[in-house]
């Protein structure tokens, strides 16, 4: 039985607004990643992150980048999510979250050494 079945998770519910649905997509992506369904996780993260971006929800977008660094360390999309999260968190001055992102990115790069040094570059700003 999937965790999503246990908690009754559904996405795109009719009685909620689209911003909540964006959060649901990211939440579902995390569940899929934990269950080992990487293709579904990658798709849900892509859709959820785009929706967060479309609604201007930058902090949740950055948090989803941290989640991806932890849960999908070796995906190309994760490299992009880490870079975007780093930029947002730097602009917001969110030092504790930046530290968490860097720790997750470093741990992920140790698991996947070919990810490149771009993960450790901090944008000028």
C-alpha positions, 0 to 999 in steps of 0.5 A: 500500500502506498503512503498516499493511500494511507493518508488519503492524499489526492491532488487537484481537488475541486474544493481548493484553489490552484495555489493549494493544488501547487503545494499538493503537487510538490507534496505528492512529488515528495511522496513518490520520491520516498516510494521510489517512483522517480519518474512520477516524482520528477514529473510532479516536482516539475508541474508543482514547481512551475505552478509555484513559480506562476503564482509567485510563491518563491519561498515554497519554490525554494523549499521544494528545491531543498526537498529535491536535493534530498530526495532526487539528488542525481536528477538534472532537474535537481541541479536547476532546482538547487540553483534557483533555490540558492538564488531565492534564499540568498535574495531573501536573506534566509541563512538557515535555509541556505545552510540546509540547502548547501548541506543537502546539495553537498550530500547529494554531490557526494552520492553523485560525484558527476553533478558538477561544481555548479551546485556549490556556486553562489550567485552574485547579488 
